[in-house]
């Protein structure tokens, strides 16, 4: 059971989500606008936010940025927007999952349970250290040789996932499934681009790696410098 904040301007959809989630033993609170949603988030501290992008006062992506400035609460975006680049951008901006409308209530329930499991896991794990890298999942702060790294939310997720498996080769399919929540595959280029950005922030390149080592035809592994 979770306390779920639903930020959705369509009253019919809002009512249907409340009914469906209540039937699955969740408690719900609702907001029809972005600003009411932000106020409810701060006041009620829900376990999960279900966020529509098409809000009347602010686009949902703007609200997502506001949420991420004050909270690490799991956010599941629900939207009729189904373009791949847009979905990737929203996930990179800090969303934990993305569902395209229309969807079955059981799908949303499963996604809520999944993001809560991931959230609970980060609460029980201390900082991960690999060489001079220190990644703290709870505070979402990463540092290299004592200096803080300025990472996007998805860059942090990618670095943490690899650090938790330091020394293991991880394939792109696995990264798409676990970091981007795309279990049925996606664009390999998404992984390549984020690895490129991550390497730049770690002060390395694919041709001269320090931490991120490419294993051709297999994947990538994170390991301390030799």
Sine and cosine of phi, psi and omega as CSV:
sin_phi,cos_phi,sin_psi,cos_psi,sin_omega,cos_omega
0.00,0.00,0.68,-0.73,-0.01,-1.00
-0.71,-0.71,0.43,-0.90,0.16,-0.99
-1.00,0.01,0.91,-0.42,-0.13,-0.99
-0.92,-0.39,0.81,-0.58,0.12,-0.99
-0.99,-0.10,0.86,-0.52,0.00,-1.00
-0.97,-0.26,0.90,-0.44,0.05,-1.00
-0.95,-0.30,0.98,-0.20,-0.15,-0.99
-0.46,-0.89,0.79,-0.61,-0.06,-1.00
-0.99,0.11,-0.38,0.93,-0.02,-1.00
-0.98,0.18,0.92,-0.40,-0.08,-1.00
-0.88,0.47,-0.59,0.81,-0.01,-1.00
-0.91,0.41,-0.72,0.70,0.02,-1.00
-0.91,0.41,-0.66,0.75,-0.01,-1.00
-0.86,0.52,-0.72,0.69,0.00,-1.00
-0.90,0.44,-0.66,0.75,0.00,-1.00
-0.90,0.43,-0.64,0.77,0.02,-1.00
-0.92,0.39,-0.66,0.75,0.04,-1.00
-0.87,0.49,-0.72,0.69,-0.01,-1.00
-0.89,0.47,-0.70,0.71,-0.05,-1.00
-0.92,0.38,-0.68,0.73,-0.04,-1.00
-0.96,0.28,-0.58,0.82,0.07,-1.00
-0.89,0.46,-0.64,0.77,0.04,-1.00
-0.90,0.44,-0.37,0.93,0.02,-1.00
-0.98,-0.22,0.41,0.91,0.15,-0.99
0.95,0.31,0.31,0.95,0.11,-0.99
-1.00,-0.06,0.47,-0.88,0.18,-0.98
-0.99,-0.14,0.53,-0.85,-0.12,-0.99
-0.76,-0.65,0.46,-0.89,0.21,-0.98
-0.67,-0.74,0.47,-0.89,-0.11,-0.99
-0.75,-0.66,0.38,-0.92,0.09,-1.00
-0.53,-0.85,0.72,-0.69,-0.02,-1.00
-1.00,0.01,-0.15,0.99,-0.02,-1.00
-0.73,-0.68,0.26,-0.97,-0.01,-1.00
-0.90,0.43,-0.72,0.69,-0.07,-1.00
-0.93,0.38,-0.61,0.79,0.08,-1.00
-0.91,0.40,-0.57,0.82,0.05,-1.00
-0.90,0.43,-0.68,0.73,0.01,-1.00
-0.90,0.43,-0.67,0.74,0.03,-1.00
-0.89,0.46,-0.67,0.74,0.02,-1.00
-0.91,0.41,-0.62,0.79,0.03,-1.00
-0.86,0.51,-0.75,0.66,-0.04,-1.00
-0.92,0.39,-0.64,0.77,-0.07,-1.00
-0.97,0.24,-0.60,0.80,-0.17,-0.98
-0.95,-0.31,-0.26,0.97,0.05,-1.00
0.74,0.67,0.91,0.42,-0.01,-1.00
-0.93,0.38,0.26,-0.97,0.06,-1.00
-0.98,0.18,-0.53,0.85,-0.06,-1.00
-0.57,-0.82,0.57,-0.82,0.13,-0.99
-0.91,-0.41,0.76,-0.64,0.14,-0.99
-0.97,-0.26,0.91,-0.41,-0.22,-0.98
-0.87,-0.50,0.86,-0.52,0.14,-0.99
-0.99,0.11,0.57,-0.82,-0.01,-1.00
-1.00,0.10,-0.48,0.88,-0.09,-1.00
-1.00,-0.01,0.94,0.33,-0.03,-1.00
-1.00,-0.09,0.44,-0.90,-0.14,-0.99
-0.96,0.27,-0.46,0.89,-0.07,-1.00
-0.98,-0.18,-0.57,0.82,0.03,-1.00
-0.61,-0.79,0.52,-0.85,0.13,-0.99
-0.91,0.41,0.57,-0.82,-0.03,-1.00
-0.85,0.53,-0.47,0.88,0.02,-1.00
-0.92,0.39,-0.55,0.84,0.06,-1.00
-0.93,0.38,-0.66,0.75,0.05,-1.00
-0.90,0.43,-0.62,0.78,0.03,-1.00
-0.84,0.54,-0.69,0.72,0.02,-1.00
-0.88,0.47,-0.65,0.76,0.03,-1.00
-0.91,0.42,-0.67,0.74,0.02,-1.00
-0.87,0.49,-0.71,0.71,-0.05,-1.00
-0.92,0.39,-0.34,0.94,0.04,-1.00
-0.98,0.20,-0.29,0.96,-0.05,-1.00
-0.83,-0.56,-0.20,0.98,-0.12,-0.99
-0.40,-0.92,0.48,-0.88,0.12,-0.99
-0.96,-0.27,0.38,0.93,0.03,-1.00
-0.83,0.56,0.67,-0.74,0.07,-1.00
-0.87,0.50,0.71,-0.71,0.00,-1.00
-0.84,-0.54,0.83,-0.55,0.09,-1.00
-0.95,-0.31,0.90,-0.44,0.02,-1.00
-1.00,0.10,0.73,-0.68,0.10,-0.99
-0.85,-0.53,0.82,-0.58,-0.10,-0.99
-0.39,-0.92,0.42,-0.91,0.12,-0.99
-0.98,0.18,-0.20,0.98,0.02,-1.00
-0.95,0.31,0.85,-0.52,-0.12,-0.99
-0.83,-0.56,0.29,0.96,0.03,-1.00
-0.98,0.22,0.68,-0.74,-0.11,-0.99
-0.86,0.52,-0.71,0.71,-0.02,-1.00
-0.90,0.45,-0.63,0.78,0.01,-1.00
-0.91,0.42,-0.64,0.77,0.03,-1.00
-0.90,0.43,-0.70,0.71,0.03,-1.00
-0.87,0.50,-0.67,0.74,-0.01,-1.00
-0.89,0.46,-0.64,0.76,0.01,-1.00
-0.93,0.38,-0.66,0.75,0.04,-1.00
-0.91,0.42,-0.64,0.77,0.04,-1.00
-0.91,0.41,-0.48,0.88,-0.02,-1.00
-0.98,0.22,-0.11,0.99,0.09,-1.00
0.81,-0.58,-0.03,1.00,0.08,-1.00
-0.94,0.35,0.55,-0.83,0.00,-1.00
-1.00,-0.01,-0.39,0.92,0.02,-1.00
-0.33,-0.94,0.21,-0.98,-0.08,-1.00
-0.58,-0.82,0.80,-0.60,0.07,-1.00
-0.86,-0.51,0.74,-0.67,0.02,-1.00
-1.00,-0.01,0.77,-0.64,0.07,-1.00
-0.96,0.28,0.56,-0.83,-0.10,0.99
-0.99,0.16,0.40,-0.91,0.02,-1.00
-0.60,-0.80,0.35,-0.94,0.02,-1.00
-0.98,0.18,0.54,-0.84,0.00,-1.00
-0.86,0.50,-0.57,0.82,0.01,-1.00
-0.90,0.43,-0.52,0.85,0.06,-1.00
-0.90,0.44,-0.73,0.69,0.01,-1.00
-0.89,0.45,-0.68,0.73,0.02,-1.00
-0.86,0.51,-0.68,0.73,0.01,-1.00
-0.90,0.43,-0.65,0.76,0.01,-1.00
-0.91,0.41,-0.62,0.78,0.04,-1.00
-0.88,0.48,-0.72,0.69,0.00,-1.00
-0.89,0.45,-0.61,0.79,-0.02,-1.00
-0.92,0.38,-0.72,0.70,-0.03,-1.00
-0.93,0.36,-0.51,0.86,0.05,-1.00
-0.94,0.35,-0.61,0.80,0.06,-1.00
-0.89,0.46,-0.69,0.72,0.01,-1.00
-0.91,0.42,-0.64,0.77,0.00,-1.00
-0.91,0.42,-0.67,0.74,0.02,-1.00
-0.89,0.45,-0.59,0.81,-0.02,-1.00
-0.91,0.42,-0.64,0.77,-0.02,-1.00
-0.94,0.33,-0.38,0.92,-0.01,-1.00
-0.97,0.24,-0.32,0.95,-0.08,-1.00
-0.96,-0.28,-0.03,1.00,-0.06,-1.00
-0.96,-0.29,0.75,-0.66,0.04,-1.00
-0.98,0.18,-0.01,-1.00,0.01,-1.00
-0.85,0.53,0.60,-0.80,0.05,-1.00
-0.99,-0.17,0.77,-0.64,-0.02,-1.00
-0.88,-0.47,0.79,-0.61,0.07,-1.00
-0.73,-0.69,0.96,-0.26,-0.09,-1.00
0.87,0.50,-0.81,-0.58,0.04,-1.00
-1.00,0.04,0.04,1.00,0.03,-1.00
-1.00,0.04,0.71,-0.70,0.12,-0.99
-0.76,-0.65,0.85,-0.52,-0.04,-1.00
-0.85,-0.53,0.87,-0.49,-0.01,-1.00
-0.96,-0.29,0.94,-0.33,-0.06,-1.00
-0.92,0.38,-0.53,0.85,-0.07,-1.00
-0.95,0.33,-0.70,0.72,0.00,-1.00
-1.00,0.00,-0.18,0.98,-0.07,-1.00
0.82,0.57,0.71,0.70,0.06,-1.00
-0.87,-0.50,0.73,-0.68,0.06,-1.00
-0.82,-0.57,0.60,-0.80,0.02,-1.00
-0.69,-0.73,0.42,-0.91,0.04,-1.00
-0.78,-0.62,0.88,-0.48,-0.03,-1.00
0.80,0.60,0.62,0.78,0.07,-1.00
1.00,0.05,-0.15,0.99,0.00,-1.00
-0.98,-0.20,0.75,-0.66,-0.02,-1.00
-0.91,0.42,0.64,-0.76,0.06,-1.00
-0.99,-0.11,0.72,-0.70,0.06,-1.00
-1.00,-0.04,0.99,-0.14,-0.09,-1.00
-0.91,-0.42,0.57,-0.82,0.17,-0.98
-0.94,0.33,0.30,-0.95,0.02,-1.00
-0.81,0.59,-0.67,0.74,-0.04,-1.00
-0.97,0.26,-0.54,0.84,0.10,-0.99
-0.88,0.47,-0.66,0.75,0.03,-1.00
-0.89,0.46,-0.72,0.69,0.00,-1.00
-0.86,0.51,-0.67,0.74,0.00,-1.00
-0.91,0.42,-0.73,0.69,0.00,-1.00
-0.89,0.46,-0.68,0.73,0.00,-1.00
-0.89,0.45,-0.70,0.72,-0.03,-1.00
-0.87,0.49,-0.69,0.72,0.00,-1.00
-0.94,0.35,-0.62,0.78,-0.02,-1.00
-0.91,0.42,-0.60,0.80,0.02,-1.00
-0.92,0.39,-0.26,0.97,0.01,-1.00
-0.85,-0.53,0.58,0.81,-0.08,-1.00
-0.79,0.61,0.74,-0.67,-0.01,-1.00
1.00,0.01,-0.22,0.98,0.01,-1.00
-0.99,-0.11,0.62,-0.78,0.09,-1.00
-0.99,0.14,0.81,-0.58,-0.03,-1.00
-0.90,-0.44,0.79,-0.61,-0.02,-1.00
-0.98,0.19,0.34,-0.94,-0.01,-1.00
-0.90,0.43,-0.58,0.82,0.01,-1.00
-0.88,0.48,-0.66,0.75,0.02,-1.00
-0.91,0.41,-0.66,0.75,0.01,-1.00
-0.90,0.44,-0.66,0.75,0.04,-1.00
-0.89,0.46,-0.63,0.78,-0.03,-1.00
-0.95,0.31,-0.68,0.74,-0.15,-0.99
-1.00,-0.04,-0.61,0.80,-0.05,-1.00
-1.00,-0.02,-0.62,0.79,-0.03,-1.00
-0.98,-0.20,0.05,1.00,0.02,-1.00
0.82,0.57,0.66,0.75,0.04,-1.00
-0.87,-0.50,0.97,0.26,-0.09,-1.00
-0.90,0.44,-0.32,0.95,-0.02,-1.00
-0.98,-0.20,0.30,0.95,0.07,-1.00
1.00,-0.09,0.22,-0.98,0.00,-1.00
-0.21,-0.98,-0.40,-0.92,-0.04,-1.00
-1.00,0.06,0.87,-0.49,0.07,-1.00
-0.84,0.54,-0.49,0.87,-0.02,-1.00
-0.86,0.50,-0.54,0.84,0.04,-1.00
-0.84,0.54,-0.72,0.69,0.02,-1.00
-0.91,0.41,-0.72,0.70,-0.03,-1.00
-0.85,0.52,-0.70,0.72,-0.03,-1.00
-0.90,0.44,-0.70,0.72,-0.02,-1.00
-0.94,0.35,-0.57,0.82,0.08,-1.00
-0.91,0.42,-0.63,0.78,0.03,-1.00
-0.88,0.48,-0.73,0.68,0.02,-1.00
-0.90,0.45,-0.65,0.76,-0.02,-1.00
-0.91,0.42,-0.66,0.75,0.03,-1.00
-0.87,0.49,-0.67,0.74,0.01,-1.00
-0.86,0.51,-0.65,0.76,-0.03,-1.00
-0.97,0.25,-0.34,0.94,0.08,-1.00
-1.00,-0.01,0.01,1.00,0.04,-1.00
0.96,0.28,0.60,0.80,-0.02,-1.00
-0.61,-0.79,0.09,-1.00,0.09,-1.00
-0.73,-0.68,0.18,-0.98,0.03,-1.00
-0.90,0.44,-0.54,0.84,0.00,-1.00
-0.99,0.14,-0.37,0.93,0.02,-1.00
-0.74,-0.67,0.94,0.34,-0.08,-1.00
-0.97,0.24,0.49,-0.87,0.16,-0.99
-0.92,-0.40,-0.77,0.64,-0.04,-1.00
-0.93,-0.37,-0.65,0.76,-0.08,-1.00
-0.99,-0.10,0.95,-0.30,-0.09,-1.00
-0.95,-0.31,0.85,-0.53,0.03,-1.00
-0.99,0.12,0.74,-0.68,0.10,-0.99
-0.94,-0.35,0.97,-0.23,-0.17,-0.99
-0.81,0.59,0.76,-0.65,0.04,-1.00
0.98,0.21,-0.04,1.00,-0.04,-1.00
-0.85,-0.53,-0.82,0.57,-0.03,-1.00
0.27,-0.96,-0.60,-0.80,-0.05,-1.00
-0.65,-0.76,0.49,-0.87,0.11,-0.99
-0.72,-0.70,0.50,-0.87,0.08,-1.00
-0.96,-0.27,0.80,-0.60,-0.02,-1.00
-0.54,-0.84,0.44,-0.90,0.02,-1.00
-0.91,0.41,0.48,-0.88,0.01,-1.00
-0.84,0.55,0.57,-0.82,-0.01,-1.00
-0.91,0.41,0.00,0.00,0.00,0.00
